[in-house]
Amino acid sequence: MVNVAQLRKLKNLPPQEPDFLRRQVDSYYIDRVAPWGGGHIMIGRAPGEDAVRLVSNDYLCMARHPEVISAQCEALEKGDSALLMAAVFLHGDNPQARFERQMAQWMHAESAVLSQSGWAANTGLIQSIAGPKVPCYIDMFAHASLWEGIRSAQASAHPFRHNAPEHLESLLRRHGPGVVIVDSVYSTSGSIAPLSDIVSVAERHGAVIVVDEAHSLGTHGPEGRGLVVELGLTSRVHFRTASLAKAFAGRAGIVTCSERIAEFLKYTANPAIFSSGLLPHELAGLEATLQVISRSEDRRRHLHRNADYLRAGLSDLGYNLELSEAQILGLEAGPELATMALRDALEARGVFGSVFCAPATPKNRSLIRFTVNSELSPAELDRVISVCAEIREEVDLASWPSTRRRRHPPLAAVANA
Ligand SMILES: Cc1ncc(COP(=O)(O)O)c(C=O)c1O
């Protein structure tokens, strides 16, 4: 007679889940996934060959750029021994230090510190600069990695209303100097932060400011240097961060800061100490990408032209894109079941966006994000617009909370009035 433990071993089954773990996982399947009536909301159908994909953050189509690929291949073939270790062990001049200097110079900053991802850059920065109980004033739509940094610093989060400098000011008055944290371009709606006003408020109250430029570095500003450079705020913003997995199409993150703080970050940010750094071919690819990006005015122009065209077309159809000012367009169906209906209607017609739901958005503000890139053709954009026109009744656009929130009626409605 075999007992249960022997049977598990015989059948190569994993160990039994203790109660606390079973409850935790049950709540995912029962409370989260079951109301979706099958699979996870993120999983729709697979795109076919001719699908229009509006999902990648490779805004300037850098991933396949021949100069980037050949720089990566050359580094791999050269076989420079990859130092598989955390960045804290890097000494002297090295490829990472060289790329950091290039990025700092390009972004008009004194110094830059590279990390493994935008997530690592943000969590490591906030964890290092905000001690326990330091007030952190964060836009309520700021990226989750910035919230995670506050959590790991055990600092106090004081969220302010999205893009509302006056609300930020009232919180600063109440809680005193601390760290003000915003994104330059918000990743679900494509809204742009009123950076000049936010910086002025932060300065008036002696606060430090962190701007996450993940969605503006490479795409905005002179030669793609970002919005802080474009607005002439470099000497007033203490820290800029960015994921280099967007326009740079790599796997890395960056923080700009003063030289003094750069050293402090390199030896205090947990991802720099406890997680391995980048590989030589990744650094070579990023260096080549920087060269290409800084002379990619045409790509930037195409990107913004494509985004403007799609935004105008969808807006005329009645979709509320009033928040979007950049290459991110959020079709906010609201409740998750409405977003699933939208996902299915789009995908059935060969248009693929990304589902954003809780925890990336508030529970009742889920949406499909369309991410525009510089190489989308006019025919592809027209196809997206005509699909969105065709599905309006099927997805019940008129009943979406975002449609009812719209301040300005679509132009077509004005013309027909
Ligand atoms: C605003 C913002 N910051 C940080 C990140 C994290 O970047 P990464 O994917 O490089 O970890 C993202 C990615 O989704 C983002 O949108």
The ligand as a Gaussian input file, in Angstrom:
#p B3LYP/6-31G(d) Opt

LIG

0 1
 C        6.657000      54.786000     -16.761000
 C        7.393000      53.498000     -16.632000
 N        8.412000      53.412000     -15.766000
 C        9.089000      52.262000     -15.594000
 C        8.766000      51.111000     -16.287000
 C        9.508000      49.835000     -16.053000
 O       10.410000      49.628000     -17.088000
 P       11.076000      48.207000     -17.430000
 O       10.117000      47.478000     -18.287000
 O       12.348000      48.550000     -18.127000
 O       11.318000      47.527000     -16.116000
 C        7.727000      51.159000     -17.211000
 C        7.378000      49.941000     -17.982000
 O        6.270000      49.530000     -18.108000
 C        7.004000      52.376000     -17.378000
 O        5.964000      52.447000     -18.223000

